[in-house]
Amino acid sequence: MKIAILSRNSNLYSTRRLKEAGEALGHEISIIDTLHCYMDITSNKPAVRYKGEALPWFDAIIPRIGASITFYGTAVVRQFEMMGTFSVNESVAISRSRDKLRSLQLLSRKGVGLPKTGFARHPDNIQDLIANVGGAPVVIKLLEGTQGIGVVLADTEKAAESIIEAFMGLNANILVQEFIKEAGGADIRCFVIGDKVVAAMKRQAANGEFRSNLHRGGSAEIVRLSKEERATAVNAAKIMGLGICGVDILRSNRGPVVMEVNSSPGLEGIETATGKDVAQMVIQHIEKNAKPYATRTRGKG
């Protein structure tokens, strides 16, 4: 098969591993810089051009679309879809998962466990917003933040009010969520492929830090999931319409709660922590599912 990886950097661990895994299984793998693609939108003849030439037919693409280029990146993925190329994650599903508010609304509608969450831009009553998620301490998030950036823990109501007022002054959209104290600064990343959790790791925040992101100095180790945690992760991926994703959950006193669904999960942390060849599993998923015009909208909303 001919498979293209849409990635801005061919030296990234995830990109390299996917290329190595694909070639090891006998496929022809190309790495394409998403921002160097441009689209030929012609009636009945959609095409993607790259470095001055029309790209050849690809059986499948693996979108590695960074948050900062979501709009353009999903447009490129959509163009491949119009050409009949299979995408492991469809453009509409990537866009859906990148919108944190939309994701939470969709998960909530389907009854998935979530932290108590409030959304606001200019709340008339900040105290009510804080009280509705259980009171301080609360976690305050910029809607557009990634990798733990724009995420603040407010220990007291006064601190929360000050932070919310500061974000309001910047005309920022914010989420206010309950702080799951019993999680102990740890979350679980579930790597979902198709309808199965293929690997999972527990990420522990560094001392003095409540964010467990590995980019922020957190550590990772393999973890055994409960049946409820596995079901929650698979269900969240299905609701988002993602064929491959990372589902981040916290262990709360009322069961697993989903924090985020990531459409471009990194491979380095999960492969290192679990010792599993997740990249090979991604390629095998493509082998099983890639057919011309097989792309469809898996989720709704």
Backbone as numpy.savetxt, mean C-alpha at the origin, in Angstrom:
# Nx Ny Nz CAx CAy CAz Cx Cy Cz
7.43 -15.62 -20.88 6.60 -14.43 -20.88 7.47 -13.18 -20.88
6.92 -12.09 -21.41 7.60 -10.80 -21.35 6.91 -9.97 -20.27
7.70 -9.61 -19.26 7.16 -8.90 -18.10 7.93 -7.60 -17.92
7.20 -6.50 -17.68 7.82 -5.21 -17.42 7.60 -4.82 -15.97
8.66 -4.33 -15.35 8.57 -3.78 -14.00 8.59 -2.26 -14.14
7.54 -1.60 -13.70 7.50 -0.14 -13.74 8.13 0.39 -12.46
9.35 0.88 -12.59 10.09 1.32 -11.41 10.99 2.49 -11.79
11.12 3.46 -10.89 11.96 4.62 -11.15 13.44 4.32 -10.95
13.75 3.23 -10.24 15.14 2.94 -9.89 15.40 1.44 -10.01
16.22 1.08 -10.96 16.51 -0.35 -11.19 17.38 -0.95 -10.10
17.98 -0.10 -9.24 18.86 -0.59 -8.20 18.15 -0.85 -6.87
16.88 -0.50 -6.80 16.14 -0.77 -5.57 16.05 -2.28 -5.32
16.09 -2.67 -4.06 16.06 -4.08 -3.70 14.87 -4.80 -4.32
13.68 -4.23 -4.18 12.47 -4.89 -4.68 12.53 -5.08 -6.19
12.98 -4.05 -6.89 13.07 -4.12 -8.36 14.06 -5.19 -8.78
15.22 -5.20 -8.15 16.26 -6.18 -8.48 15.78 -7.60 -8.22
15.12 -7.80 -7.09 14.68 -9.15 -6.73 13.61 -9.66 -7.69
12.70 -8.80 -8.08 11.66 -9.22 -9.02 12.27 -9.58 -10.37
13.27 -8.81 -10.79 13.94 -9.11 -12.06 14.67 -10.44 -11.97
15.42 -10.64 -10.89 16.15 -11.90 -10.70 15.21 -13.09 -10.66
14.10 -12.95 -9.93 13.15 -14.05 -9.80 12.50 -14.38 -11.14
12.15 -13.35 -11.90 11.53 -13.58 -13.19 12.46 -14.27 -14.17
13.70 -13.81 -14.20 14.68 -14.42 -15.11 15.02 -15.84 -14.69
15.04 -16.08 -13.37 15.32 -17.44 -12.88 14.24 -18.42 -13.32
13.03 -17.91 -13.53 11.92 -18.77 -13.96 11.75 -18.76 -15.48
12.73 -18.17 -16.18 12.76 -18.25 -17.63 12.01 -17.16 -18.38
11.69 -16.07 -17.71 10.94 -14.99 -18.35 11.87 -13.86 -18.79
11.40 -13.07 -19.73 12.14 -11.89 -20.19 11.64 -10.69 -19.40
12.53 -10.09 -18.63 12.14 -9.01 -17.71 12.76 -7.69 -18.16
11.93 -6.66 -18.27 12.40 -5.31 -18.59 12.04 -4.38 -17.45
12.95 -3.46 -17.12 12.67 -2.43 -16.12 12.45 -1.11 -16.84
11.30 -0.50 -16.60 10.90 0.70 -17.32 10.66 1.82 -16.32
11.32 2.96 -16.53 11.12 4.13 -15.68 9.75 4.74 -16.01
8.87 4.71 -15.03 7.48 5.12 -15.26 7.38 6.55 -15.81
8.18 7.46 -15.28 8.06 8.85 -15.69 8.64 9.12 -17.07
9.37 8.16 -17.64 9.90 8.32 -18.99 8.98 7.71 -20.04
7.87 7.14 -19.57 6.85 6.65 -20.50 5.96 7.80 -20.93
5.50 7.76 -22.16 4.44 8.67 -22.54 3.46 7.91 -23.41
2.22 8.39 -23.39 1.12 7.62 -23.92 0.65 8.13 -25.28
0.48 7.23 -26.19 -0.07 7.53 -27.50 -1.55 7.15 -27.46
-2.39 8.17 -27.27 -3.82 7.91 -27.10 -4.50 8.11 -28.45
-4.52 7.03 -29.22 -5.11 7.05 -30.55 -6.28 6.08 -30.59
-7.34 6.46 -31.26 -8.53 5.62 -31.31 -8.21 4.21 -31.80
-8.58 3.22 -30.99 -8.40 1.80 -31.29 -6.94 1.35 -31.32
-5.98 2.24 -31.08 -4.57 1.86 -31.12 -3.79 2.47 -29.95
-4.20 2.19 -28.73 -3.44 2.74 -27.59 -2.04 2.16 -27.55
-1.07 2.99 -27.20 0.32 2.53 -27.14 1.05 3.29 -26.04
2.13 2.70 -25.58 3.02 3.37 -24.64 4.38 3.51 -25.32
4.88 4.72 -25.33 6.18 4.99 -25.95 7.21 5.24 -24.85
8.45 4.86 -25.15 9.52 4.94 -24.14 10.83 5.23 -24.85
11.44 6.33 -24.50 12.72 6.73 -25.09 12.64 6.79 -26.62
11.54 7.34 -27.09 11.41 7.59 -28.52 10.87 6.45 -29.35
10.54 5.34 -28.72 10.04 4.18 -29.47 8.82 3.58 -28.78
7.96 2.96 -29.60 6.82 2.26 -29.03 7.31 1.00 -28.31
6.80 0.77 -27.12 7.20 -0.42 -26.37 6.57 -1.66 -27.01
7.28 -2.77 -26.94 6.72 -4.02 -27.46 5.60 -4.51 -26.56
4.91 -5.55 -27.02 3.86 -6.16 -26.22 4.45 -6.82 -24.98
3.84 -6.57 -23.84 4.20 -7.26 -22.60 3.01 -8.09 -22.14
3.31 -9.30 -21.69 2.25 -10.14 -21.15 1.74 -9.61 -19.82
2.64 -8.99 -19.06 2.26 -8.51 -17.73 3.16 -7.36 -17.31
2.63 -6.53 -16.41 3.44 -5.47 -15.79 3.33 -5.59 -14.28
4.39 -5.19 -13.60 4.42 -5.11 -12.14 4.61 -3.64 -11.79
3.55 -2.94 -11.42 3.70 -1.52 -11.10 4.34 -1.32 -9.73
5.45 -0.58 -9.72 6.08 -0.15 -8.47 5.96 1.37 -8.46
4.76 1.85 -8.17 4.42 3.26 -8.30 4.57 3.95 -6.95
5.53 4.88 -6.86 5.72 5.64 -5.63 4.56 6.59 -5.39
4.35 6.93 -4.11 3.22 7.78 -3.76 3.29 9.15 -4.43
4.49 9.66 -4.65 4.64 11.01 -5.21 4.26 11.07 -6.68
4.17 9.92 -7.36 3.84 9.94 -8.80 2.58 9.12 -9.07
1.70 9.04 -8.07 0.51 8.20 -8.21 -0.32 8.58 -9.43
-0.58 9.87 -9.64 -1.45 10.29 -10.74 -0.88 9.86 -12.09
0.38 10.20 -12.34 0.97 9.85 -13.63 1.20 8.35 -13.73
1.66 7.76 -12.65 1.95 6.33 -12.67 0.72 5.49 -12.96
-0.41 5.84 -12.35 -1.62 5.06 -12.61 -2.14 5.31 -14.03
-1.86 6.49 -14.59 -2.24 6.74 -15.99 -1.46 5.82 -16.93
-0.18 5.59 -16.62 0.64 4.68 -17.43 0.11 3.26 -17.29
-0.18 2.84 -16.07 -0.73 1.50 -15.85 -2.04 1.34 -16.61
-2.88 2.34 -16.57 -4.17 2.29 -17.26 -3.99 2.14 -18.77
-2.95 2.80 -19.31 -2.69 2.68 -20.74 -2.30 1.25 -21.12
-1.47 0.62 -20.29 -1.13 -0.79 -20.53 -2.38 -1.66 -20.46
-3.26 -1.35 -19.51 -4.50 -2.11 -19.39 -5.35 -1.97 -20.65
-5.39 -0.77 -21.22 -6.15 -0.55 -22.45 -5.59 -1.38 -23.61
-4.29 -1.68 -23.52 -3.64 -2.47 -24.57 -3.82 -3.97 -24.34
-4.43 -4.34 -23.22 -4.67 -5.75 -22.94 -3.62 -6.42 -22.10
-2.65 -5.65 -21.59 -1.60 -6.22 -20.75 -2.12 -6.46 -19.34
-1.77 -7.59 -18.76 -2.17 -7.92 -17.40 -1.33 -7.12 -16.42
-1.97 -6.53 -15.43 -1.25 -5.82 -14.37 -1.54 -6.51 -13.05
-0.48 -6.76 -12.27 -0.69 -7.45 -10.99 -1.57 -6.61 -10.07
-1.48 -5.28 -10.20 -2.39 -4.38 -9.50 -2.96 -3.40 -10.51
-4.26 -3.30 -10.57 -4.89 -2.45 -11.56 -4.81 -0.99 -11.15
-4.89 -0.12 -12.14 -4.75 1.31 -11.90 -5.78 1.83 -10.91
-7.04 1.41 -11.07 -8.09 1.90 -10.17 -7.86 1.44 -8.74
-7.32 0.24 -8.57 -7.06 -0.28 -7.23 -5.89 0.45 -6.57
-4.87 0.78 -7.35 -3.74 1.55 -6.82 -4.22 2.91 -6.35
-5.01 3.60 -7.19 -5.54 4.91 -6.82 -6.40 4.82 -5.57
-7.21 3.78 -5.49 -8.10 3.59 -4.35 -7.30 3.42 -3.06
-6.26 2.61 -3.11 -5.49 2.33 -1.90 -4.64 3.52 -1.46
-4.26 4.38 -2.41 -3.44 5.54 -2.07 -4.23 6.64 -1.35
-5.54 6.61 -1.50 -6.40 7.57 -0.82 -6.77 6.98 0.54
-6.09 7.44 1.60 -6.27 6.84 2.92 -7.72 6.94 3.40
-8.34 8.08 3.15 -9.72 8.24 3.59 -10.64 7.29 2.84
-10.50 7.25 1.54 -11.34 6.36 0.73 -11.14 4.90 1.15
-9.90 4.52 1.41 -9.60 3.15 1.84 -10.34 2.82 3.13
-10.25 3.73 4.11 -10.91 3.48 5.39 -12.43 3.42 5.24
-12.97 4.28 4.38 -14.42 4.26 4.15 -14.87 2.93 3.54
-14.10 2.43 2.58 -14.45 1.17 1.94 -14.32 -0.01 2.90
-13.25 -0.01 3.69 -13.05 -1.09 4.67 -14.13 -1.04 5.74
-14.48 0.16 6.16 -15.52 0.33 7.17 -16.86 -0.20 6.67
-17.18 0.09 5.43 -18.44 -0.34 4.84 -18.57 -1.86 4.85
-17.43 -2.55 4.73 -17.44 -4.01 4.68 -17.21 -4.66 6.04
-17.15 -3.83 7.09 -17.05 -4.38 8.44 -15.67 -4.82 8.86
-14.63 -4.37 8.18 -13.26 -4.72 8.57 -12.88 -3.96 9.84
-12.15 -4.61 10.74 -11.73 -3.96 11.97 -10.82 -2.77 11.70
-11.13 -1.63 12.29 -10.36 -0.40 12.07 -10.21 0.34 13.40
-9.16 1.16 13.53 -9.10 2.05 14.69 -10.19 3.12 14.55
-10.73 3.58 15.67 -11.69 4.68 15.61 -11.03 5.87 14.94
-11.70 6.42 13.93 -11.07 7.44 13.09 -12.01 8.62 12.84
-11.47 9.82 12.91 -12.19 11.01 12.52 -11.43 11.70 11.40
-12.16 12.34 10.50 -11.55 13.06 9.38 -12.04 14.49 9.39
-11.14 15.41 9.20 -11.55 16.82 9.23 -10.52 17.69 8.51
-10.95 18.88 8.17 -10.05 19.91 7.66 -10.14 21.16 8.53
-11.36 21.59 8.78 -11.60 22.72 9.68 -12.73 22.36 10.64
-12.45 21.47 11.62 -13.52 21.05 12.54 -14.02 22.22 13.39
-15.34 22.31 13.54 -15.91 23.36 14.38 -15.64 23.11 15.86
-15.52 21.83 16.21 -15.31 21.49 17.61 -14.18 20.45 17.69
-12.99 20.91 17.94 -11.82 20.02 17.98 -11.94 19.03 19.13
-12.47 19.51 20.28 -12.61 18.62 21.43 -13.53 17.45 21.11
-14.59 17.71 20.36 -15.53 16.64 19.99 -14.87 15.63 19.06
-14.05 16.15 18.13 -13.32 15.27 17.20 -12.42 14.31 17.97
-11.72 14.84 18.97 -10.81 14.02 19.77 -11.59 13.03 20.64
-12.68 13.51 21.24 -13.48 12.65 22.12 -14.09 11.49 21.36
-14.47 11.71 20.11 -15.14 10.68 19.32 -14.24 9.50 18.99
-12.92 9.68 19.07 -12.02 8.56 18.81 -11.47 7.99 20.12
-12.06 8.42 21.24 -11.67 7.84 22.53 -10.85 8.73 23.42
-10.54 9.95 22.97 -9.75 10.86 23.78 -8.26 10.61 23.70
-7.49 11.52 24.29 -6.03 11.42 24.26 -5.56 10.19 25.05
-4.42 9.59 24.64 -3.60 9.99 23.47 -4.27 9.62 22.15
-3.98 10.41 21.11 -4.51 10.15 19.77 -3.38 10.26 18.76
-3.59 9.61 17.63 -2.63 9.68 16.53 -3.22 10.61 15.48
-2.43 11.58 15.05 -2.88 12.55 14.05 -2.03 12.36 12.80
-2.71 12.19 11.66 -2.01 11.86 10.41 -2.38 12.84 9.31
-1.37 13.26 8.57 -1.65 13.95 7.32 -2.17 12.94 6.32
-3.21 13.28 5.61 -3.82 12.34 4.68 -2.84 11.91 3.60
-1.91 12.79 3.24 -0.98 12.50 2.15 0.36 11.96 2.62
0.53 11.69 3.90 1.82 11.24 4.41 2.15 9.81 4.02
3.46 9.49 3.97 3.92 8.13 3.68 5.11 7.79 4.56
5.32 6.48 4.79 6.47 5.96 5.54 6.61 6.61 6.91
5.48 6.93 7.53 5.51 7.51 8.87 5.68 9.01 8.91
5.90 9.64 7.75 6.04 11.09 7.70 4.66 11.71 7.81
4.53 12.74 8.65 3.24 13.37 8.85 2.35 12.62 9.80
2.94 11.81 10.68 2.19 11.06 11.68 2.69 11.48 13.06
1.79 11.97 13.91 2.17 12.52 15.21 1.32 11.88 16.31
1.96 11.55 17.42 1.25 11.06 18.59 1.08 12.21 19.57
-0.16 12.54 19.89 -0.45 13.59 20.86 -0.85 12.93 22.18
-0.04 13.14 23.22 -0.27 12.47 24.49 -1.43 13.05 25.29
-1.70 14.34 25.11 -2.76 15.00 25.87 -3.73 15.69 24.92
-4.90 16.03 25.46 -5.89 16.72 24.64 -5.38 18.08 24.20
-4.67 18.78 25.09 -4.14 20.10 24.73 -3.13 19.99 23.60
-2.27 18.96 23.67 -1.28 18.76 22.60 -1.98 18.44 21.29
-3.02 17.61 21.37 -3.77 17.25 20.16 -4.43 18.48 19.55
-5.02 19.33 20.38 -5.66 20.55 19.88 -4.64 21.43 19.17
-3.46 21.58 19.77 -2.43 22.43 19.17 -1.96 21.90 17.82
-1.78 20.57 17.73 -1.32 19.96 16.47 -2.40 20.10 15.40
-3.64 19.83 15.76 -4.74 19.93 14.80 -4.87 21.37 14.31
-4.76 22.34 15.22 -4.85 23.75 14.83 -3.71 24.13 13.89
-2.51 23.58 14.14 -1.37 23.86 13.27 -1.62 23.32 11.86
-2.13 22.08 11.77 -2.45 21.50 10.46 -3.57 22.28 9.77
-4.54 22.75 10.57 -5.62 23.55 10.00 -5.07 24.83 9.38
-4.06 25.41 10.02 -3.45 26.61 9.49 -2.76 26.39 8.15
-2.40 25.14 7.88 -1.77 24.79 6.61 -2.78 24.28 5.59
-4.07 24.34 5.96 -5.14 23.82 5.10 -4.92 22.35 4.72
-4.44 21.58 5.69 -4.14 20.16 5.45 -5.33 19.29 5.84
-5.53 18.22 5.10 -6.53 17.22 5.45 -5.91 16.25 6.46
-6.60 16.01 7.55 -6.02 15.19 8.61 -6.96 14.07 9.04
-6.34 12.99 9.50 -7.07 11.90 10.15 -6.69 11.90 11.63
-7.66 11.75 12.49 -7.40 11.61 13.91 -7.86 10.21 14.31
-6.93 9.41 14.86 -7.25 8.02 15.18 -6.92 7.70 16.63
-7.65 6.72 17.15 -7.35 6.26 18.50 -5.96 5.64 18.54
-5.31 5.76 19.66 -4.00 5.15 19.87 -4.21 3.77 20.47
-3.76 2.74 19.75 -3.91 1.36 20.23 -2.73 1.05 21.16
-2.89 1.37 22.42 -1.80 1.25 23.38 -1.32 -0.18 23.53
-2.28 -1.13 23.51 -1.94 -2.53 23.76 -1.07 -3.14 22.65
-0.97 -2.46 21.50 -0.11 -2.96 20.42 1.37 -2.83 20.79
1.68 -1.99 21.76 3.05 -1.88 22.26 4.05 -1.36 21.23
3.60 -0.48 20.36 4.50 0.08 19.36 4.86 -0.88 18.24
4.08 -1.93 18.09 4.35 -2.93 17.05 3.16 -3.04 16.11
3.45 -3.34 14.84 2.38 -3.70 13.91 2.81 -4.94 13.14
1.91 -5.47 12.35 2.19 -6.67 11.57 1.97 -6.35 10.10
2.98 -6.61 9.29 2.85 -6.46 7.84 2.53 -7.83 7.26
1.36 -7.95 6.65 0.96 -9.17 5.97 1.14 -8.97 4.48
1.91 -9.82 3.84 2.12 -9.73 2.40 1.12 -10.66 1.74
0.19 -10.05 1.00 -0.91 -10.81 0.39 -0.68 -10.94 -1.11
-0.77 -12.16 -1.61 -0.74 -12.41 -3.05 -1.99 -13.22 -3.39
-2.80 -12.66 -4.27 -4.06 -13.33 -4.60 -4.97 -13.40 -3.39
-5.33 -14.59 -2.98 -6.23 -14.76 -1.84 -5.53 -15.44 -0.66
-4.21 -15.15 -0.53 -3.44 -15.82 0.52 -2.38 -14.88 1.10
-2.20 -14.95 2.41 -1.07 -14.28 3.05 0.14 -15.20 2.89
1.12 -14.78 2.11 2.27 -15.65 1.83 3.43 -15.43 2.80
3.44 -14.29 3.50 4.49 -14.01 4.47 4.00 -12.92 5.41
4.52 -12.94 6.63 4.12 -11.92 7.60 5.28 -11.64 8.54
5.41 -10.38 8.93 6.46 -9.99 9.87 5.91 -9.00 10.89
6.46 -9.06 12.07 6.12 -8.11 13.13 7.17 -7.02 13.12
6.72 -5.77 13.03 7.63 -4.63 13.04 7.51 -3.91 14.38
8.65 -3.76 15.05 8.67 -3.14 16.38 9.33 -1.78 16.29
8.66 -0.78 16.85 9.22 0.58 16.83 10.49 0.65 17.66
11.38 1.56 17.25 12.60 1.79 18.02 12.26 2.44 19.35
13.20 2.39 20.31 12.98 3.01 21.61 12.68 4.49 21.45
11.65 4.95 22.16 11.28 6.35 22.09 10.47 6.73 20.87
10.09 5.73 20.05 9.36 5.98 18.81 8.11 5.10 18.82
6.98 5.64 18.34 5.76 4.83 18.30 5.46 4.33 16.90
6.17 4.87 15.88 5.97 4.43 14.50 6.89 3.26 14.22
6.34 2.18 13.71 7.11 0.94 13.54 7.75 0.81 12.16
7.64 1.83 11.31 8.21 1.76 9.97 9.69 1.43 10.01
10.13 0.50 9.16 11.54 0.15 9.10 12.38 1.34 8.66
11.78 2.24 7.86 12.49 3.45 7.43 12.80 4.36 8.62
12.12 4.16 9.74 12.30 5.01 10.91 13.03 4.26 12.02
13.77 3.23 11.65 14.60 2.52 12.62 13.94 1.36 13.32
12.74 0.98 12.88 12.07 -0.17 13.48 12.77 -1.48 13.12
12.50 -2.51 13.91 13.07 -3.84 13.65 11.96 -4.77 13.20
12.35 -5.89 12.59 11.35 -6.82 12.07 11.72 -8.25 12.38
10.71 -9.09 12.61 10.91 -10.51 12.85 9.69 -11.27 12.34
9.90 -12.54 12.06 8.80 -13.37 11.57 7.76 -13.53 12.67
6.50 -13.65 12.27 5.42 -13.74 13.24 4.39 -14.77 12.75
3.75 -15.45 13.69 2.69 -16.39 13.36 1.35 -15.67 13.49
0.54 -15.76 12.45 -0.74 -15.08 12.44 -1.85 -15.99 12.93
-2.87 -15.38 13.51 -4.08 -16.12 13.85 -4.95 -16.23 12.61
-5.93 -17.10 12.66 -6.86 -17.25 11.53 -7.59 -15.94 11.27
-7.95 -15.22 12.33 -8.66 -13.95 12.18 -7.77 -12.91 11.52
-6.50 -12.90 11.88 -5.58 -11.93 11.27 -5.38 -12.22 9.79
-5.24 -13.50 9.45 -5.10 -13.86 8.03 -6.35 -13.47 7.24
-7.50 -13.77 7.80 -8.75 -13.46 7.12 -8.92 -11.96 6.95
-8.54 -11.20 7.95 -8.65 -9.75 7.89 -7.77 -9.19 6.78
-6.54 -9.68 6.69 -5.61 -9.18 5.66 -6.10 -9.52 4.26
-6.54 -10.76 4.06 -7.02 -11.18 2.73 -8.27 -10.40 2.36
-9.16 -10.20 3.32 -10.40 -9.46 3.06 -10.11 -8.01 2.69
-9.15 -7.39 3.39 -8.79 -6.00 3.10 -8.23 -5.87 1.69
-7.38 -6.82 1.29 -6.82 -6.81 -0.07 -7.92 -6.96 -1.10
-8.86 -7.84 -0.83 -9.97 -8.08 -1.76 -10.84 -6.83 -1.91
-11.13 -6.17 -0.80 -11.95 -4.95 -0.84 -11.26 -3.85 -1.64
-9.95 -3.75 -1.50 -9.21 -2.74 -2.27 -9.06 -3.12 -3.74
-9.26 -4.41 -4.04 -9.12 -4.88 -5.41 -7.68 -5.12 -5.81
-6.81 -5.35 -4.84 -5.38 -5.51 -5.12 -5.00 -6.99 -5.19
-4.27 -7.36 -6.24 -3.79 -8.72 -6.37 -2.58 -8.98 -5.51
-1.77 -7.93 -5.30 -0.56 -8.03 -4.47 -0.50 -6.78 -3.60
-0.33 -6.97 -2.29 -0.27 -5.79 -1.43 0.29 -6.15 -0.06
0.61 -5.12 0.70 0.98 -5.28 2.09 -0.14 -4.71 2.94
-0.65 -5.51 3.87 -1.71 -5.05 4.77 -1.12 -4.92 6.16
-1.18 -3.72 6.71 -0.62 -3.45 8.03 -1.73 -3.49 9.07
-1.57 -4.36 10.06 -2.59 -4.49 11.09 -1.97 -4.35 12.48
-2.80 -3.94 13.44 -2.41 -3.88 14.84 -3.21 -4.91 15.62
-2.60 -5.44 16.65 -3.29 -6.36 17.55 -3.92 -5.55 18.67
-5.24 -5.43 18.63 -5.95 -4.66 19.65 -6.75 -5.60 20.55
-7.28 -5.05 21.62 -8.07 -5.87 22.55 -9.37 -6.38 21.92
-9.80 -5.76 20.82 -11.02 -6.20 20.15 -10.72 -6.96 18.86
-9.45 -7.39 18.69 -9.07 -8.14 17.50 -8.21 -7.31 16.57
-7.87 -7.85 15.40 -6.99 -7.12 14.48 -7.68 -5.91 13.87
-6.94 -4.79 13.80 -7.46 -3.59 13.14 -6.48 -3.21 12.03
-7.02 -2.84 10.89 -6.20 -2.50 9.73 -5.80 -1.04 9.77
-4.51 -0.79 9.60 -3.99 0.58 9.58 -3.84 1.09 8.15
-3.40 0.23 7.26 -3.13 0.68 5.90 -3.05 -0.52 4.96
-3.36 -0.29 3.69 -3.18 -1.29 2.64 -2.25 -0.67 1.60
-1.09 -1.28 1.41 -0.03 -0.71 0.57 0.04 -1.46 -0.75
-0.14 -0.73 -1.86 -0.17 -1.37 -3.18 1.22 -1.64 -3.75
2.27 -1.05 -3.16 3.64 -1.31 -3.61 4.51 -1.68 -2.41
4.22 -2.80 -1.76 4.98 -3.17 -0.57 6.42 -3.55 -0.91
7.33 -3.11 -0.06 8.73 -3.46 -0.27 8.99 -4.92 0.04
10.03 -5.48 -0.59 10.35 -6.89 -0.41 11.49 -7.13 0.57
12.34 -6.14 0.76 13.56 -6.38 1.54 13.24 -6.78 2.98
12.39 -6.01 3.65 12.09 -6.31 5.04 11.42 -7.66 5.21
10.43 -7.95 4.39 9.66 -9.19 4.54 10.50 -10.41 4.16
11.34 -10.30 3.13 12.18 -11.44 2.75 13.26 -11.68 3.79
13.83 -10.61 4.33 14.88 -10.75 5.33 14.33 -11.34 6.62
13.17 -10.86 7.05 12.59 -11.31 8.31 12.09 -12.75 8.24
11.52 -13.13 7.09 10.88 -14.45 7.00 11.72 -15.49 6.29
12.72 -15.06 5.50 13.52 -16.00 4.72 12.78 -16.58 3.54
11.63 -16.02 3.20 10.83 -16.53 2.08 11.16 -15.79 0.79
11.07 -16.50 -0.33 11.31 -15.91 -1.64 10.00 -15.31 -2.15
9.66 -14.15 -1.63 8.39 -13.52 -1.98 8.41 -13.08 -3.44
9.57 -12.64 -3.93 9.66 -12.20 -5.33 9.27 -13.34 -6.27
9.73 -14.54 -5.99 9.37 -15.69 -6.83 7.86 -15.95 -6.78
7.26 -15.76 -5.62 5.82 -15.96 -5.49 5.05 -14.96 -6.34
5.57 -13.73 -6.44 4.92 -12.72 -7.28 4.94 -13.17 -8.74
6.09 -13.66 -9.19 6.21 -14.11 -10.59 5.30 -15.32 -10.84
5.24 -16.21 -9.89 4.37 -17.39 -10.04 2.90 -16.98 -10.10
2.55 -15.95 -9.38 1.18 -15.41 -9.44 0.88 -14.90 -10.85
1.85 -14.25 -11.45 1.69 -13.76 -12.83 1.54 -14.93 -13.78
2.38 -15.95 -13.62 2.29 -17.14 -14.49 0.89 -17.74 -14.46
0.29 -17.73 -13.30 -1.02 -18.36 -13.12 -2.16 -17.50 -13.66
-2.01 -16.17 -13.60 -3.15 -15.29 -13.86 -3.05 -14.43 -15.10
-1.86 -14.27 -15.68 -1.69 -13.33 -16.79 -2.29 -13.87 -18.08
-3.33 -13.22 -18.52 -3.96 -13.52 -19.81 -4.31 -12.18 -20.46
-4.33 -12.10 -21.79 -4.69 -10.84 -22.44 -6.06 -10.35 -21.98
-6.12 -9.08 -21.67 -7.35 -8.41 -21.23 -7.96 -9.07 -19.99
-7.09 -9.67 -19.17 -7.59 -10.28 -17.93 -7.82 -9.24 -16.86
-7.28 -8.04 -17.05 -7.43 -6.98 -16.07 -8.89 -6.59 -15.94
-9.32 -6.49 -14.72 -10.69 -6.06 -14.46 -10.71 -5.35 -13.11
-11.76 -4.63 -12.85 -11.88 -3.96 -11.56 -12.35 -4.97 -10.53
-11.42 -5.37 -9.65 -11.75 -6.41 -8.68 -12.62 -5.87 -7.55
-12.30 -4.66 -7.10 -13.05 -4.08 -5.99 -14.06 -3.07 -6.49
-14.78 -2.45 -5.59 -15.79 -1.46 -5.95 -15.58 -0.23 -5.07
-15.98 0.92 -5.62 -15.93 2.15 -4.84 -14.70 2.96 -5.11
